[in-house]
């Protein structure tokens, strides 16, 4: 077993759940599949849309494929609920395809963490809504969302 630790650790309270969600958001906004995979257990189980897979190599493969298709990716996550070693989050992200068509993807995730703060289970349900480029709301340089950028609730999403 690995000795990796990813604070904050369970059991979660509101503050630690929010920090955990923001850390996940920041990592995903880097679009670095290998770095992102390190927040998950070596044998983490995922369901993402219609794909079900397990383990860090599969996570890296999935994220590599995802971000090759989802250009201009910018994500915001928000805690919905938490308890002990679980967090439910909602999220939205904006991206465009290779034809330049923009989308806002909305979703919900259920996360379960081990005692080291690594995510061992992730279930994600996601819907894509076409949007006009003029309707985009996520305008920051590629990478983590600036601290002063509004969150989902602030944006009315």
DSSP file (Angstrom, degrees, kcal/mol; ACC not computed):
  #  RESIDUE AA STRUCTURE BP1 BP2  ACC     N-H-->O    O-->H-N    N-H-->O    O-->H-N    TCO  KAPPA ALPHA  PHI   PSI    X-CA   Y-CA   Z-CA
    1    1 A X              0   0    0      0, 0.0     2,-0.0     0, 0.0     0, 0.0   0.000 360.0 360.0 360.0 140.4    0.0    0.0    0.0
    2    2 A X        -     0   0    0      1,-0.1    39,-0.0     2,-0.0    40,-0.0  -0.300 360.0-144.1 -70.0 155.2    1.2    3.5   -0.9
    3    3 A X        +     0   0    0      2,-0.1    -1,-0.1    -2,-0.0     0, 0.0   0.251  54.3 134.7-102.1  10.3    2.1    6.0    1.9
    4    4 A X        -     0   0    0      2,-0.0     2,-0.4     1,-0.0   114,-0.2  -0.297  36.6-164.6 -60.3 142.4    0.7    8.9   -0.2
    5    5 A X        -     0   0    0    112,-0.1     2,-0.4     2,-0.0   112,-0.2  -1.000  10.6-171.5-132.3 133.1   -1.5   11.4    1.8
    6    6 A X        -     0   0    0    110,-3.1    -2,-0.0    -2,-0.4    33,-0.0  -0.791  33.1-122.2-124.9  86.8   -3.8   14.0    0.3
    7    7 A X  S    S+     0   0    0     -2,-0.4     2,-0.1     2,-0.1   109,-0.0  -0.270  85.4  67.6 -65.5 159.2   -5.2   16.4    2.9
    8    8 A X  S    S-     0   0    0      3,-0.1     2,-0.3     1,-0.0    -2,-0.1   0.550  78.1-159.5 -72.1 153.3   -7.7   17.3    3.9
    9    9 A X        -     0   0    0     -2,-0.1   106,-0.1     2,-0.1   107,-0.1  -0.689  22.0 -67.1-102.2 151.3   -8.5   13.9    5.4
   10   10 A X  S    S+     0   0    0    104,-0.5    75,-0.2    -2,-0.3     2,-0.1  -0.399  96.3  73.0 -68.9 156.6  -11.8   12.4    6.4
   11   11 A X  S    S-     0   0    0     73,-0.6     2,-0.3    -2,-0.1    74,-0.2   0.436  81.8-149.9 -76.3 146.2  -13.9   12.7    8.4
   12   12 A X        -     0   0    0     72,-2.4    72,-0.3    -2,-0.1     2,-0.2  -0.603  19.3-173.7 -91.1 144.7  -15.0   15.8    6.6
   13   13 A X     >  -     0   0    0     -2,-0.3     4,-2.6    70,-0.1     5,-0.2  -0.665  50.5 -87.0-114.7-178.8  -16.7   18.9    7.9
   14   14 A X  H  > S+     0   0    0     -2,-0.2     4,-2.4     1,-0.2     5,-0.2   0.927 127.2  48.4 -58.0 -46.6  -17.9   21.7    5.7
   15   15 A X  H  > S+     0   0    0      1,-0.2     4,-2.2     2,-0.2    -1,-0.2   0.927 114.8  43.6 -61.5 -46.8  -14.6   23.5    5.6
   16   16 A X  H  > S+     0   0    0      2,-0.2     4,-2.3     1,-0.2    -1,-0.2   0.855 112.7  52.8 -70.3 -33.1  -12.6   20.4    4.7
   17   17 A X  H  X S+     0   0    0     -4,-2.6     4,-2.4     2,-0.2    -1,-0.2   0.912 110.1  48.3 -65.8 -42.0  -15.1   19.3    2.2
   18   18 A X  H  X S+     0   0    0     -4,-2.4     4,-2.5    -5,-0.2    -2,-0.2   0.915 112.1  49.1 -63.9 -43.0  -15.0   22.7    0.4
   19   19 A X  H  X S+     0   0    0     -4,-2.2     4,-2.3    -5,-0.2    -2,-0.2   0.898 110.9  50.4 -62.6 -40.1  -11.2   22.5    0.4
   20   20 A X  H  X S+     0   0    0     -4,-2.3     4,-2.1     2,-0.2    -2,-0.2   0.920 111.7  47.3 -64.3 -44.3  -11.2   19.0   -1.0
   21   21 A X  H  X S+     0   0    0     -4,-2.4     4,-2.6     1,-0.2    -2,-0.2   0.899 112.5  49.2 -64.7 -40.9  -13.6   20.0   -3.8
   22   22 A X  H  X S+     0   0    0     -4,-2.5     4,-2.9     2,-0.2    -1,-0.2   0.887 109.2  52.4 -67.7 -37.2  -11.5   23.1   -4.6
   23   23 A X  H  X S+     0   0    0     -4,-2.3     4,-2.3     2,-0.2    -1,-0.2   0.909 111.2  47.5 -62.8 -40.9   -8.3   21.0   -4.7
   24   24 A X  H  X S+     0   0    0     -4,-2.1     4,-2.7     2,-0.2     5,-0.2   0.931 112.2  49.6 -65.0 -45.0  -10.0   18.6   -7.1
   25   25 A X  H  X S+     0   0    0     -4,-2.6     4,-2.2     1,-0.2    -2,-0.2   0.941 111.5  48.6 -57.5 -48.9  -11.2   21.5   -9.3
   26   26 A X  H  X S+     0   0    0     -4,-2.9     4,-0.6     1,-0.2    -1,-0.2   0.907 112.3  48.6 -60.0 -42.4   -7.8   23.1   -9.4
   27   27 A X  H >X>S+     0   0    0     -4,-2.3     3,-1.4     1,-0.2     5,-0.6   0.946 111.4  48.5 -63.9 -48.1   -6.1   19.8  -10.3
   28   28 A X  H ><5S+     0   0    0     -4,-2.7     3,-1.3     1,-0.3    -1,-0.2   0.859 104.4  60.9 -62.7 -33.9   -8.6   19.1  -13.1
   29   29 A X  H 3<5S+     0   0    0     -4,-2.2   114,-0.5     1,-0.3    -1,-0.3   0.642  94.0  64.0 -69.9 -12.6   -8.2   22.6  -14.5
   30   30 A X  H <<5S-     0   0    0     -3,-1.4    -1,-0.3    -4,-0.6    -2,-0.2   0.738  95.4-145.0 -75.5 -22.0   -4.5   21.9  -15.1
   31   31 A X  T <<5 +     0   0    0     -3,-1.3     2,-0.8    -4,-0.5    -3,-0.1   0.822  50.7 141.1  58.4  34.3   -5.6   19.2  -17.6
   32   32 A X     >< -     0   0    0     -5,-0.6     4,-2.7     1,-0.2     5,-0.2  -0.874  35.8-166.6-106.2  97.9   -2.6   17.1  -16.5
   33   33 A X  H  > S+     0   0    0     -2,-0.8     4,-2.1     1,-0.2    -1,-0.2   0.853  85.0  48.6 -57.2 -39.1   -3.9   13.5  -16.5
   34   34 A X  H  > S+     0   0    0      2,-0.2     4,-0.9     1,-0.2    -1,-0.2   0.948 113.5  45.8 -68.0 -47.9   -0.9   12.1  -14.5
   35   35 A X  H >4 S+     0   0    0      1,-0.2     3,-0.8     2,-0.2     4,-0.2   0.914 113.6  50.1 -61.1 -42.8   -1.0   14.7  -11.8
   36   36 A X  H >< S+     0   0    0     -4,-2.7     3,-1.9     1,-0.2    -1,-0.2   0.904 103.6  59.8 -62.0 -41.3   -4.8   14.4  -11.5
   37   37 A X  H >< S+     0   0    0     -4,-2.1     3,-1.6     1,-0.3    -1,-0.2   0.738  89.8  71.9 -61.6 -22.8   -4.6   10.6  -11.2
   38   38 A X  T << S+     0   0    0     -4,-0.9    -1,-0.3    -3,-0.8    -2,-0.2   0.587  85.8  65.8 -72.5  -9.1   -2.4   11.0   -8.1
   39   39 A X  T <  S+     0   0    0     -3,-1.9    80,-2.5    -4,-0.2     2,-0.3   0.461  96.7  71.3 -86.1  -1.4   -5.4   12.2   -6.1
   40   40 A X  E <  S-a  119   0A   0     -3,-1.6    80,-0.2    78,-0.3    16,-0.1  -0.818  92.7 -99.3-115.7 152.0   -7.0    8.7   -6.5
   41   41 A X  E >   -     0   0A   0     78,-2.4     3,-1.8    -2,-0.3    14,-0.1  -0.245  39.7-106.9 -63.1 159.6   -6.1    5.3   -5.0
   42   42 A X  E 3  S+     0   0A   0      1,-0.3    14,-1.6    13,-0.1    15,-0.3   0.806 122.9  34.6 -58.4 -29.8   -4.1    3.0   -7.1
   43   43 A X  E 3  S+     0   0A   0     12,-0.2    -1,-0.3    13,-0.1    -2,-0.1   0.007  85.9 161.9-114.4  26.2   -7.2    0.9   -7.7
   44   44 A X  E <   -     0   0A   0     -3,-1.8    11,-2.6    10,-0.2     2,-0.5  -0.142  32.9-135.8 -51.9 138.3   -9.8    3.7   -7.7
   45   45 A X  E     -aB 121  54A   0     75,-2.5    77,-2.5     9,-0.2     2,-0.4  -0.865  25.5-173.0-102.5 130.6  -13.2    2.7   -9.2
   46   46 A X  E     -aB 122  53A   0      7,-2.9     7,-1.9    -2,-0.5     2,-0.4  -0.938  23.9-175.3-125.4 144.2  -14.8    5.1  -11.6
   47   47 A X  E     +aB 123  52A   0     75,-2.3    77,-3.1    -2,-0.4     2,-0.5  -0.957  16.6 173.6-128.2 118.5  -18.1    5.5  -13.4
   48   48 A X  E >   -aB 124  51A   0      3,-2.7     3,-2.6    -2,-0.4     2,-0.3  -0.960  64.1 -52.3-127.9 111.8  -18.0    8.5  -15.7
   49   49 A X  T 3  S-     0   0    0     75,-2.0    75,-0.1    -2,-0.5    78,-0.0  -0.458 124.8 -19.5  55.4-116.8  -21.1    8.9  -18.0
   50   50 A X  T 3  S+     0   0    0     -2,-0.3     2,-0.4    -3,-0.1    -1,-0.3   0.352 118.5  97.7-101.1   5.7  -21.3    5.4  -19.6
   51   51 A X  E <   -B   48   0A   0     -3,-2.6    -3,-2.7     2,-0.0     2,-0.4  -0.798  48.3-173.8 -98.8 135.9  -17.7    4.4  -18.9
   52   52 A X  E     +B   47   0A   0     -2,-0.4     2,-0.3    -5,-0.2    -5,-0.2  -0.997  21.9 142.7-126.3 127.6  -16.7    2.2  -16.0
   53   53 A X  E     -B   46   0A   0     -7,-1.9    -7,-2.9    -2,-0.4     2,-0.3  -0.935  31.6-138.3-155.7 174.8  -13.1    1.5  -15.2
   54   54 A X  E     +B   45   0A   0     -2,-0.3     4,-0.3    -9,-0.2    -9,-0.2  -1.000  50.3  31.5-147.2 141.3  -10.6    1.0  -12.4
   55   55 A X  S  > S-     0   0    0    -11,-2.6     4,-2.0    -2,-0.3     3,-0.3   0.151  79.9 -82.4  98.0 153.5   -7.0    2.1  -11.5
   56   56 A X  H  > S+     0   0    0    -14,-1.6     4,-2.8     1,-0.2     5,-0.2   0.880 123.0  55.6 -59.2 -43.0   -4.7    5.0  -12.2
   57   57 A X  H  > S+     0   0    0    -15,-0.3     4,-2.2     1,-0.2    -1,-0.2   0.911 110.3  47.1 -58.0 -38.9   -3.6    3.9  -15.6
   58   58 A X  H  > S+     0   0    0     -4,-0.3     4,-2.7    -3,-0.3    -1,-0.2   0.869 110.7  52.5 -68.4 -35.9   -7.2    3.8  -16.7
   59   59 A X  H  X S+     0   0    0     -4,-2.0     4,-2.9     2,-0.2     5,-0.3   0.935 110.0  48.0 -63.3 -46.2   -7.8    7.2  -15.2
   60   60 A X  H  X S+     0   0    0     -4,-2.8     4,-2.3     2,-0.2    -2,-0.2   0.924 113.1  48.5 -60.5 -44.6   -4.8    8.7  -17.1
   61   61 A X  H  X S+     0   0    0     -4,-2.2     4,-2.2    -5,-0.2    -2,-0.2   0.934 113.0  47.7 -60.7 -47.2   -6.1    7.1  -20.3
   62   62 A X  H  X S+     0   0    0     -4,-2.7     4,-2.7     1,-0.2    -2,-0.2   0.945 114.0  45.3 -59.8 -50.5   -9.6    8.4  -19.8
   63   63 A X  H  X S+     0   0    0     -4,-2.9     4,-2.7     1,-0.2    -1,-0.2   0.855 110.4  54.9 -65.9 -34.7   -8.5   12.0  -18.9
   64   64 A X  H  X S+     0   0    0     -4,-2.3     4,-1.0    -5,-0.3    -1,-0.2   0.938 112.8  42.5 -61.8 -46.8   -6.0   12.0  -21.9
   65   65 A X  H  X S+     0   0    0     -4,-2.2     4,-1.0    -5,-0.2     3,-0.4   0.917 113.9  53.1 -64.1 -43.6   -8.9   11.1  -24.3
   66   66 A X  H >X S+     0   0    0     -4,-2.7     4,-2.6     1,-0.2     3,-1.0   0.948 111.7  42.6 -57.4 -53.6  -11.3   13.5  -22.5
   67   67 A X  H 3< S+     0   0    0     -4,-2.7    -1,-0.2     1,-0.3    -2,-0.2   0.603 105.1  63.6 -78.6  -9.7   -9.0   16.6  -22.8
   68   68 A X  H 3< S+     0   0    0     -4,-1.0    -1,-0.3    -3,-0.4    -2,-0.2   0.754 116.1  32.6 -74.7 -25.1   -8.0   15.8  -26.4
   69   69 A X  H << S+     0   0    0     -3,-1.0     2,-1.2    -4,-1.0    -2,-0.2   0.793 109.3  67.0 -97.9 -37.1  -11.7   16.3  -27.3
   70   70 A X  S >< S-     0   0    0     -4,-2.6     3,-0.7    -5,-0.2    -1,-0.2  -0.707  72.0-172.0 -95.0  90.1  -12.7   19.0  -24.8
   71   71 A X  E 3   +C   96   0A   0     25,-2.2    25,-2.9    -2,-1.2    -3,-0.1  -0.490  65.7  20.5 -82.5 149.7  -10.8   22.1  -25.8
   72   72 A X  E 3  S-     0   0A   0     23,-0.2    -1,-0.2     1,-0.2    22,-0.1   0.756  86.9-172.8  67.4  24.1  -10.7   25.3  -23.8
   73   73 A X  E <   +     0   0A   0     -3,-0.7     2,-0.3    -6,-0.1    22,-0.2  -0.268  14.1 169.1 -59.8 126.2  -11.8   23.2  -20.7
   74   74 A X  E     -C   94   0A   0     20,-1.7    20,-2.3    68,-0.1     2,-0.3  -0.979  12.0-167.0-141.4 129.1  -12.6   25.3  -17.6
   75   75 A X  E     -C   93   0A   0     -2,-0.3     2,-0.4    18,-0.2    18,-0.2  -0.888  15.1-170.0-124.6 142.8  -14.3   23.7  -14.6
   76   76 A X  E     -C   92   0A   0     16,-2.5    16,-2.1    -2,-0.3     2,-0.3  -0.998  11.9-169.0-129.1 130.5  -16.1   24.8  -11.4
   77   77 A X  E     -C   91   0A   0     -2,-0.4     2,-0.3    14,-0.2    14,-0.2  -0.853   2.4-172.1-114.7 153.1  -17.0   22.4   -8.6
   78   78 A X  E     -C   90   0A   0     12,-2.5    12,-2.8    -2,-0.3     2,-0.2  -0.989  28.2-113.6-145.7 135.1  -19.2   23.0   -5.6
   79   79 A X  E     +C   89   0A   0     -2,-0.3    10,-0.3    10,-0.2     3,-0.1  -0.476  29.4 176.4 -67.8 133.9  -19.9   20.8   -2.5
   80   80 A X  E     -     0   0A   0      8,-3.5     2,-0.3     1,-0.5     9,-0.2   0.762  66.4 -19.3-102.2 -43.3  -23.5   19.7   -2.4
   81   81 A X  E     -C   88   0A   0      7,-1.8     7,-3.1   -64,-0.0    -1,-0.5  -0.975  59.1-169.2-159.7 163.0  -23.3   17.4    0.7
   82   82 A X  E     +C   87   0A   0     -2,-0.3     2,-0.3     5,-0.2     5,-0.2  -0.987   8.2 169.6-154.8 157.6  -20.7   15.6    2.8
   83   83 A X  E >   -C   86   0A   0      3,-2.3     3,-3.5    -2,-0.3   -70,-0.1  -0.866  61.4 -42.7-167.8 140.2  -20.4   13.0    5.6
   84   84 A X  T 3  S-     0   0    0    -72,-0.3   -72,-2.4     1,-0.3   -73,-0.6  -0.071 129.2  -9.4  41.6-104.0  -17.6   11.1    7.2
   85   85 A X  T 3  S+     0   0    0    -74,-0.2    28,-2.7   -75,-0.2     2,-0.4   0.090 120.2  85.6-111.7  22.4  -15.5    9.9    4.2
   86   86 A X  E <   -CD  83 112A   0     -3,-3.5    -3,-2.3    26,-0.2     2,-0.4  -0.944  47.7-174.4-128.3 147.0  -17.9   11.0    1.4
   87   87 A X  E     -CD  82 111A   0     24,-1.6    24,-2.8    -2,-0.4     2,-0.5  -0.999  11.1-156.0-136.0 135.2  -18.6   14.2   -0.6
   88   88 A X  E     -CD  81 110A   0     -7,-3.1    -8,-3.5    -2,-0.4    -7,-1.8  -0.956  23.5-179.4-106.3 128.9  -21.3   14.9   -3.1
   89   89 A X  E     -CD  79 109A   0     20,-2.4    20,-3.1    -2,-0.5     2,-0.3  -0.923  19.7-152.1-127.6 151.7  -20.3   17.7   -5.5
   90   90 A X  E     +CD  78 108A   0    -12,-2.8   -12,-2.5    -2,-0.3     2,-0.3  -0.886  23.9 176.2-115.2 156.2  -22.0   19.4   -8.4
   91   91 A X  E     -CD  77 107A   0     16,-2.5    16,-2.4    -2,-0.3     2,-0.3  -0.969  21.9-160.0-152.7 164.3  -20.0   20.9  -11.2
   92   92 A X  E     -CD  76 106A   0    -16,-2.1   -16,-2.5    -2,-0.3     2,-0.3  -0.980  12.9-177.7-144.4 144.1  -20.2   22.7  -14.5
   93   93 A X  E     -CD  75 105A   0     12,-2.2    12,-3.4    -2,-0.3     2,-0.4  -0.995  15.2-143.1-141.5 151.2  -17.5   23.1  -17.2
   94   94 A X  E     +CD  74 104A   0    -20,-2.3   -20,-1.7    -2,-0.3     2,-0.3  -0.879  30.6 148.0-112.9 145.1  -17.2   24.8  -20.5
   95   95 A X  E     - D   0 103A   0      8,-1.9     8,-2.6    -2,-0.4     2,-0.3  -0.974  31.6-132.9-162.9 165.5  -15.4   23.6  -23.5
   96   96 A X  E     -CD  71 102A   0    -25,-2.9   -25,-2.2    -2,-0.3     6,-0.2  -0.965  18.4-128.4-130.0 152.1  -15.5   23.5  -27.3
   97   97 A X    >   -     0   0    0      4,-2.2     3,-1.9    -2,-0.3   -27,-0.1  -0.192  43.4 -86.7 -85.5-176.4  -15.1   20.8  -29.8
   98   98 A X  T 3  S+     0   0    0      1,-0.3    -1,-0.1     2,-0.1   -28,-0.0   0.680 128.8  57.7 -68.7 -16.4  -12.7   20.7  -32.8
   99   99 A X  T 3  S-     0   0    0      2,-0.1    -1,-0.3     0, 0.0     3,-0.1   0.437 120.0-109.2 -89.3  -0.3  -15.3   22.5  -34.9
  100  100 A X    <   +     0   0    0     -3,-1.9     2,-0.4     1,-0.3    -2,-0.1   0.561  68.1 148.3  85.2   8.3  -15.4   25.4  -32.4
  101  101 A X        -     0   0    0     31,-0.0    -4,-2.2     1,-0.0    -1,-0.3  -0.652  39.9-137.0 -79.5 130.6  -18.9   24.6  -31.0
  102  102 A X  E     -DE  96 131A   0     29,-0.6    29,-2.2    -2,-0.4     2,-0.3  -0.601  22.9-178.8 -93.0 149.1  -19.2   25.5  -27.3
  103  103 A X  E     -DE  95 130A   0     -8,-2.6    -8,-1.9    27,-0.3     2,-0.5  -0.976  21.9-149.1-139.5 150.7  -20.8   23.4  -24.6
  104  104 A X  E     -DE  94 129A   0     25,-2.6    25,-2.3    -2,-0.3     2,-0.5  -0.994  21.0-156.6-117.6 122.8  -21.5   23.7  -20.9
  105  105 A X  E     -DE  93 128A   0    -12,-3.4   -12,-2.2    -2,-0.5     2,-0.4  -0.868   6.2-164.2-102.8 128.7  -21.5   20.4  -19.2
  106  106 A X  E     +DE  92 127A   0     21,-2.7    21,-2.8    -2,-0.5     2,-0.3  -0.873  20.1 153.2-110.8 142.7  -23.4   20.0  -15.9
  107  107 A X  E     -DE  91 126A   0    -16,-2.4   -16,-2.5    -2,-0.4     2,-0.4  -0.986  35.8-132.6-161.0 172.9  -22.9   17.1  -13.6
  108  108 A X  E     -DE  90 125A   0     17,-2.0    17,-2.4    -2,-0.3     2,-0.4  -0.977  20.3-164.1-129.6 142.7  -22.9   15.5  -10.2
  109  109 A X  E     -DE  89 124A   0    -20,-3.1   -20,-2.4    -2,-0.4     2,-0.5  -0.976  10.2-156.4-128.7 143.5  -20.2   13.4   -8.6
  110  110 A X  E     -DE  88 123A   0     13,-2.2    13,-2.1    -2,-0.4     2,-0.4  -0.988  21.0-169.2-115.4 124.8  -20.3   11.1   -5.6
  111  111 A X  E     -DE  87 122A   0    -24,-2.8   -24,-1.6    -2,-0.5     2,-0.4  -0.899  13.5-169.5-118.6 142.2  -16.8   10.6   -4.0
  112  112 A X  E     -DE  86 121A   0      9,-2.0     8,-2.9    -2,-0.4     9,-1.6  -1.000  14.2-160.3-129.3 132.7  -15.6    8.2   -1.4
  113  113 A X  E     - E   0 119A   0    -28,-2.7     6,-0.2    -2,-0.4     2,-0.1  -0.783  11.3-133.0-113.7 152.1  -12.2    8.6    0.2
  114  114 A X    >   -     0   0    0      4,-2.7     3,-1.9    -2,-0.3  -104,-0.5  -0.347  45.9 -87.8 -88.5-178.9   -9.8    6.3    2.1
  115  115 A X  T 3  S+     0   0    0      1,-0.3    -1,-0.0     2,-0.1    -2,-0.0   0.677 126.6  60.0 -67.1 -16.9   -8.1    7.3    5.3
  116  116 A X  T 3  S-     0   0    0      2,-0.1  -110,-3.1  -107,-0.1    -1,-0.3   0.446 118.9-107.6 -88.6  -0.7   -5.2    8.9    3.4
  117  117 A X  S <  S+     0   0    0     -3,-1.9     2,-0.3     1,-0.3    -2,-0.1   0.587  76.1 136.2  84.4  10.7   -7.5   11.4    1.7
  118  118 A X        -     0   0    0   -114,-0.2    -4,-2.7   -78,-0.1     2,-0.5  -0.732  60.6-115.1 -90.7 141.2   -7.3    9.6   -1.7
  119  119 A X  E     +aE  40 113A   0    -80,-2.5   -78,-2.4    -2,-0.3    -6,-0.3  -0.624  34.3 175.1 -78.5 122.9  -10.5    9.1   -3.6
  120  120 A X  E     +     0   0A   0     -8,-2.9   -75,-2.5    -2,-0.5     2,-0.3   0.645  68.3  31.8-102.5 -17.0  -11.2    5.4   -3.9
  121  121 A X  E     +aE  45 112A   0     -9,-1.6    -9,-2.0   -77,-0.2     2,-0.4  -0.997  60.0 177.7-141.2 136.1  -14.6    5.7   -5.7
  122  122 A X  E     -aE  46 111A   0    -77,-2.5   -75,-2.3    -2,-0.3     2,-0.5  -0.966   2.8-177.7-139.9 122.0  -16.0    8.3   -8.1
  123  123 A X  E     -aE  47 110A   0    -13,-2.1   -13,-2.2    -2,-0.4     2,-0.4  -0.984  11.3-176.2-116.7 125.8  -19.4    8.2   -9.8
  124  124 A X  E     -aE  48 109A   0    -77,-3.1   -75,-2.0    -2,-0.5     2,-0.4  -0.985  14.4-171.1-129.0 131.2  -20.1   11.0  -12.2
  125  125 A X  E     + E   0 108A   0    -17,-2.4   -17,-2.0    -2,-0.4     2,-0.4  -0.984  20.3 179.9-116.9 129.3  -23.3   11.8  -14.2
  126  126 A X  E     - E   0 107A   0     -2,-0.4     2,-0.4   -19,-0.2   -19,-0.2  -0.980  18.8-167.6-139.9 140.6  -22.9   14.5  -16.8
  127  127 A X  E     - E   0 106A   0    -21,-2.8   -21,-2.7    -2,-0.4     2,-0.5  -0.986  15.9-143.3-126.0 139.3  -25.1   16.3  -19.4
  128  128 A X  E     - E   0 105A   0     -2,-0.4     2,-0.5   -23,-0.2   -23,-0.2  -0.886  13.0-169.9-104.9 129.7  -23.8   18.5  -22.2
  129  129 A X  E     - E   0 104A   0    -25,-2.3   -25,-2.6    -2,-0.5     2,-0.1  -0.977  23.4-126.5-118.0 122.0  -25.7   21.6  -23.3
  130  130 A X  E     - E   0 103A   0     -2,-0.5     2,-0.3   -27,-0.2   -27,-0.3  -0.435  34.6-178.1 -63.4 139.3  -24.7   23.5  -26.5
  131  131 A X  E     - E   0 102A   0    -29,-2.2   -29,-0.6    -2,-0.1     2,-0.2  -0.957  29.9-108.4-134.7 155.7  -24.1   27.2  -25.8
  132  132 A X    >   -     0   0    0     -2,-0.3     3,-2.0     1,-0.1     4,-0.3  -0.565  32.5-118.3 -76.0 147.9  -23.2   30.2  -28.0
  133  133 A X  G >  S+     0   0    0      1,-0.3     3,-1.5    -2,-0.2    -1,-0.1   0.863 116.5  60.4 -55.7 -34.8  -19.7   31.4  -27.4
  134  134 A X  G 3  S+     0   0    0      1,-0.3    -1,-0.3     3,-0.0    -2,-0.0   0.687  98.5  59.4 -65.9 -18.3  -21.2   34.7  -26.3
  135  135 A X  G <  S+     0   0    0     -3,-2.0    -1,-0.3     2,-0.0    -2,-0.2   0.393  75.8 124.5 -92.8   2.5  -22.9   32.8  -23.5
  136  136 A X    <   -     0   0    0     -3,-1.5     3,-0.1    -4,-0.3   -32,-0.0  -0.329  35.1-178.6 -62.0 145.1  -19.8   31.5  -21.9
  137  137 A X        +     0   0    0      1,-0.1     2,-1.0     0, 0.0    -1,-0.1   0.495  60.3  82.6-119.2 -12.6  -19.3   32.4  -18.2
  138  138 A X        +     0   0    0    -64,-0.1     2,-0.6    11,-0.0    -1,-0.1  -0.774  51.3 160.8-103.5  93.0  -15.9   30.9  -17.4
  139  139 A X        +     0   0    0     -2,-1.0     2,-0.3    -3,-0.1    -1,-0.0  -0.776  23.5 112.8-119.0  85.3  -13.4   33.4  -18.6
  140  140 A X  S    S-     0   0    0     -2,-0.6     3,-0.1     3,-0.1     5,-0.1  -0.972  72.5 -84.1-143.3 158.2  -10.0   32.9  -17.0
  141  141 A X        -     0   0    0     -2,-0.3     5,-0.1     1,-0.1    -2,-0.0  -0.255  66.6 -77.4 -59.4 150.8   -6.6   31.9  -18.4
  142  142 A X  S    S+     0   0    0    -68,-0.0     2,-0.3     3,-0.0    -1,-0.1  -0.207 101.9  49.1 -50.1 135.4   -6.2   28.1  -18.7
  143  143 A X  S    S-     0   0    0   -114,-0.5  -113,-0.1    -3,-0.1     3,-0.1  -0.794 100.7  -3.1 125.2-168.7   -5.4   26.6  -15.3
  144  144 A X  S    S-     0   0    0     -2,-0.3     2,-0.2     1,-0.1  -118,-0.1  -0.169  78.6-101.1 -57.0 146.2   -7.0   26.9  -11.9
  145  145 A X        -     0   0    0    -70,-0.2    -1,-0.1     1,-0.1  -119,-0.0  -0.476  43.3-106.4 -66.4 132.3   -9.9   29.3  -11.4
  146  146 A X    >   -     0   0    0     -2,-0.2     3,-1.8     1,-0.1    -1,-0.1  -0.283  25.7-117.9 -58.7 147.4   -8.8   32.6   -9.8
  147  147 A X  T 3  S+     0   0    0      1,-0.3    -1,-0.1    -3,-0.1    -2,-0.1   0.774 113.7  51.4 -59.3 -28.3   -9.9   33.0   -6.2
  148  148 A X  T 3  S+     0   0    0      2,-0.1     2,-0.3     3,-0.0    -1,-0.3   0.428  83.6 108.1 -92.3   2.0  -12.0   36.0   -7.0
  149  149 A X  S <  S-     0   0    0     -3,-1.8   -11,-0.0     1,-0.1    -9,-0.0  -0.631  79.7-104.7 -78.4 135.3  -13.9   34.3   -9.9
  150  150 A X        -     0   0    0     -2,-0.3    -1,-0.1     1,-0.1     2,-0.1  -0.168  31.7-132.5 -58.5 150.5  -17.6   33.5   -9.0
  151  151 A X     >  -     0   0    0     -3,-0.1     4,-1.7   -75,-0.0     6,-0.2  -0.229  37.0 -82.6 -89.5-173.8  -18.6   30.0   -8.2
  152  152 A X  T  4>S+     0   0    0      1,-0.2     5,-2.6     2,-0.2     4,-0.4   0.927 128.5  45.6 -60.4 -49.2  -21.6   28.1   -9.5
  153  153 A X  T >45S+     0   0    0      1,-0.2     3,-1.2     4,-0.2    -1,-0.2   0.904 111.4  53.2 -63.2 -40.3  -24.2   29.5   -7.1
  154  154 A X  T 345S+     0   0    0      1,-0.3    -1,-0.2     2,-0.1    -2,-0.2   0.837 110.2  48.8 -62.2 -32.1  -22.8   33.0   -7.6
  155  155 A X  T 3<5S-     0   0    0     -4,-1.7    -1,-0.3    -3,-0.2    -2,-0.2   0.467 116.6-114.4 -86.3  -2.2  -23.3   32.6  -11.4
  156  156 A X  T < 5       0   0    0     -3,-1.2    -3,-0.2    -4,-0.4    -2,-0.1   0.715 360.0 360.0  76.2  20.3  -26.8   31.3  -10.9
  157  157 A X      <       0   0    0     -5,-2.6    -4,-0.2    -6,-0.2    -5,-0.1   0.412 360.0 360.0 -99.6 360.0  -25.9   27.8  -12.2
